[in-house]
Amino acid sequence: MAGPTDLAFDPWDPAFVADPYPAYAELRARGRVIRYEPTDQWLVPHHADVSALLRDRRLGRTYQHRFGHEEFGRTPPPPEHEPFHTLNDHGMLDLEPPDHTRIRRLVSKAFTPRTVERLRPYVEGLANDLVAALAGNGGGDLLTDVAEPLPVAVIAEMLGIPEADRAQLRPWSADICGMYELNPSEETAARAVRASVEFSDCLRELIAARREEPGEDLISGLIAAHDEGDRLTEQEMISTAVLLLNAGHEATVNATVNGWWALFRNPDQLAALRADHSLIPSAIEELMRYDTPLQLFERWVLDDVEIDGTTIPRGSEIAMLFGSANHDPAVFTDPARLDLTRKDNPHISFSAGIHYCIGAPLARMELAASMTALLRQAPTLTLAQEPKRKPNFVIRGLEGLAVELR
């Protein structure tokens, strides 16, 4: 049983958070599954295992469709955390079939290739405007000036959230997502609960307004689907909207700043990209692999699972290490090297199986739009100062990314 004293894996160590990839190499050398006592989890670091387990129906994002807390050997969450768990547990990411299937079927209509493609003029126009403002100022913070406002505005537009309510979306999202870190503090939990209540109240008002006066947005579409017989409770609508906002921008925001930070640290690759914009599609895939926005994805063991001769019993929690899987040399040649021309790139940054990211096509469009705009309108963009890494491990990002045009 490996603990913090004999593993380089330490999600609370700033040095590890700054660069977890050497520790992942050590974990992969240790074996295919490693017991980690501080979080009461089984770590899975290899690409093949992570990929297979994401599709394994013996695992689930929840267990409550089959077991009560005590029956599963787990302690119920504290009553004071209830608003967060009510919000979180009714979103499709934390549901299993048949509820997951029912909700995803409805939401997927908003993410068909045709629907996403209709958003292209809006996405590209907004990206161009944001980058034009950045370039006009001679630089700024790539995080707050471009990376955040683009996907937040796009998902808010899709959901139909009024302009007046949008300023609070990012802070609410950040507070809620704090609960996805390992062993969150009580202070983190309190912020998440408060944000869950405020965000839910805002959406409850919006749903009531759309019932009275429907629009062309996703909220109106979910209400209409409910009225036509595809039943969604109000809580499921609220939880779905929050999930789409959180998942719909967190990965894109962090992929943008992590990606540009990687490009600045690899000037040969940045020069190649500037010389050949046709590399943008493969660059996006490689940057998401190279510094993965979501480092860890948890699932519960619903029925005993055996990995390399080790039985993981029912009631256990498995932590699939996406960041490690994306650097597995069994799958990626020279994984520590950033290669924007990498052809064979089966990264799992968007997950896999029934929980594969429903917004992946939109995220790719947003990343391509902002990268294209930056390459065209800010061709001399450079780093203004060394960025600070956020202290979070699971959701990997930067505090900011100061840039300037030279």
Buried (B, 14 or more C-beta within 10 A) or exposed (E): EBEBEEBBBBBEBEEBBEEBBEBBBBBBEBBBBBBBEBBEBBBBBBBEBBBBBBEBEBBBBBBBBBBEEEEBEBEEBEEEBEBBBBBBBBBBBBBBEEBBEBBBEBBEEBBEEEBBEEBEEBBBEBBBBBBEBBBEEEBBBBBEBBBBBBBBBBBBBBBBBEEEBBEBBBEBBBBBBBBBBBEBEEEBBBBBBBBBBBBBEBBBEBBEBBBEEBEEBBBBBBBEBBEEEEEBEBBBBBBBBBBBBBBBBBBBBBBBBBBBBBBBEBEEBBEBBBEEEEBBEBBBBBBBBBBBBBBBBBBBBBEEBEBEEEEBEBBBBBBBBBBBBBBBEEBBEEBEEBBBEBEEBEBBBBBBBBBEBBBBBBBBBBBBBBBBBBBEBBEEBEBBEEBEBBEBBBBBBBEBBBBBBE
